[in-house]
Amino acid sequence: GESDDETPKKRRVEFRRSAESLRKIFLAMARDFRVMVIKLADRTHNMETLDGLPEERRRVVARETMQIYAPLAHRLGIRKIKWELEDLAFKYLEPEAYAKIAERVAKTREQREEDLAEAMAMLEKHLATDGIKAHIQARPKHLWSIYQKMKREEVDFEEIYDLSALRVIVDRVGDCYHALGLVHDLWMPIPERFSDYIAMPKSNMYQSLHTKVIGPKGEPLEV
């Protein structure tokens, strides 16, 4: 059987590894900021090829990724890598929960994409009538954020409707506020679900307006 001090020993070793990783990261950033981007890309590749490692080692690498590398990607404003790292770490840290959510998201994807296409067309037309030139994208929620929301709000998957969001990209800051008004003119806003990250940027200098509305299907839609 496992000795009494084996688990604390493992934790101490893990802590030393994480501290060493942080030290290397800070040194790399001090030398050249671009090195950090390469390290994030390298970690993403490593996470995609973890299957060949023993389970315990996979969990150690995944935990380090979730605690160090994903927050770093967020701080640098590289959202795509942040989301990818979180989902990959989630897969190895909580494989059963990951598999369930991945399966459910896949089952509902087709209908969700149809609904989003309809919402995008409606919004594009509404913005164009007021002279707003915009590029609209559908942004799917990543699996880790869905799981976090389920735990935070203590709801089941079936009770989460906003599995995707619309992103509206315009040319000028003023157009952001104009577009927001038109979104609220088209769909009823949900009270207290609006954030102005232009007036108050996030810590990583992310700037955008976030709102949640009752979309064309009568379900919550983030824009």
N, C-alpha and C positions, 0 to 999 in steps of 0.2 A: 504494500500500500504506500500512499504518498506520506512522506514525513511531515511533521507539524510545521516545519519552517520552510517547506519547499515553495508554497504559494507566495509568502513574503519575499523569498529569494527571487522568484520569477518577476515579481513586481519591481524589485530593486534593479534587476538587470534591464527590465523594460524601461524604467525611468532613466537609467543611464544612457540607453540607446536614444531615447527621445531627446535628452539634453544634448547629446552629441550631434544629433540631426539638426537641432536648433542652432547650435554653435556653427555648424557648417553653413547653414542658411544665412545667418547674419554676416559671416565672413564673405560669402559669395556676393551678398547685396552690397557690402561695403566696397568690394573690388569693382563690381560692374553689375548694375541693375539688371541687365539683359541676361546674365547668368541665371538669375532667379526664374525667369520665364522658361529657360531651357530645363532647369531642375523640375519645374512643375510638369512640363511636357514629358520628361523622363519618368517621373513618378506615375503619371497617367498610363504610360506604356507598361510600367512594372505592374500596376494594378490590373491591367488587362491580361497579364500572363502569370497570375498568381497560382493557378490551378496545380502547377507542378510542385508546389511547396507543401510541407506537412501542415495539417490544420492549425496547430498552435502558432506556427510561424506566420501563416496567412492572417490570423487574427491580430497578431502583434503589428504587422505591417498595415493592416486595415485600420486599426485603432490610431496608429501614428498618422495615417492619412487623414482621418476624420478630425483629429485634434490639432494637427499642425498644418498640413498642406492645404486642405480645403479652406480653412479660415484665412490662410495666406493668399490664396487665389482670390477670395472675396475682398481682402484688403487692397489687393492690386487692381481690383475692378475687372478681373477676367472671369466673368460669371459662368461662361460655358464650361471652363475647366473645373470651377468650383462644383457645379451641379454634377458633372461627370465623376469627379473624385468622390463626392458624397454617395452617389448611387453605387459605385463600385465598392466602396467601403461597407455600405449597408448590406450588400450582397453577401459579404463574408462575416460580418459581425452578427447579423440576425437573418440567416438564410431562409428560415421558414416564413417569416413575415415578408421578406423580400419577394419570395416566390409567389405568395398569395396575392400581393398587391400587383406584381408584374402581370400575373394571369388576368386579374380583374380589369386592369387598365387596357390590356390587349383586347379583351372581349368587348369593351365599350368604345374602342377607338373609332370604329367606322361611323357610328351614329354621331359621336362627338365632333368628328371632322366635318360631317355634313352640316351640323348645327352652326359650327364656327364659320364655315364658308358662307352660310346665309347671313350671319351677323356681320361678317366682313363686307359683303356686298351692300347691305343696308347702310352701314356706317360710311363706306367709301362714297356712296351716292349722296348721303346727307351732307358730308363735308364738302363735296364738290359743288353742291348748289350754293354754298356760302363762300366759294372761292378758295377753300383750303386745299392745297396740294399736299397729299399725305401718302406715305407708304405704310400699308397695314400688314402685319404678320400675325399668325397664330403662334402662341408660345405655350407648348405643353408643360404642365407641372411635372417636375421630376419625382421619382418614386420616394426618395427620402423626405421631401417636403410634404408629400401626401401622408406618409406614415407619421411624421411629426404632428401634423394637424389632427390626425385621428387620435393620437395620444393626448395632445394639448386640450382638445375640445371634447374628448371622451365620446367620440362618435364612430359608427361603423362606416365602412367604405361607401355603402349605399346612400349614406346621408351627406356625402361630399359631392356637390354639384360642380364647383368651380375647378375642374381638373385641367382646364386650359384657360388662357387669358389672351386678349388681343393687345398687341403692341402697335401704337400709332407713332410714326416717325415723321416729323415736320421740319421745315427749314429754319424757323426762327422761334425764339422763346415765346414771343407774343402769340404765335400760332398755337403753341401748346395750350395756353389758357383759353384761346378761342375754340380750339378743338374740344377741350373739356366741357365748355358750355354747350356745344352741339351734341356731345355724347349724352349729357344730362337732359337735353331737349328731346333726344330720340328715345332714351330709356330712363325709367325712374331710378334715381340714385338711392342706394341703401344708406340710411343715416349713420354717421360716425365711421364710415369706411373710406374716407378720403385722406390722402397724404400728399403734402406739397414738399417734394424733395428738390425743388428748384430754389424755393426761398430758403429751405433748410436742407442742404445736401447731406447725404450719408457720410460716414467717416471715410469712405473710400472715394469721395467726391462724385458719387453717382447722383445724377440729376434727372428727375422725371416727375410727372404727376401720376398718382395712382388713385383710381376710383373703383368702386364696385357698384354695379347696377343690376336691375332686374331685366334680363335680356329678352330677346324675341320669343323664346320658348317659356318665359315665365320663371326661369331659373337664374341664380346668381351668375354674373359674368364680370370678370375683372378686366379693366382696360387701363 
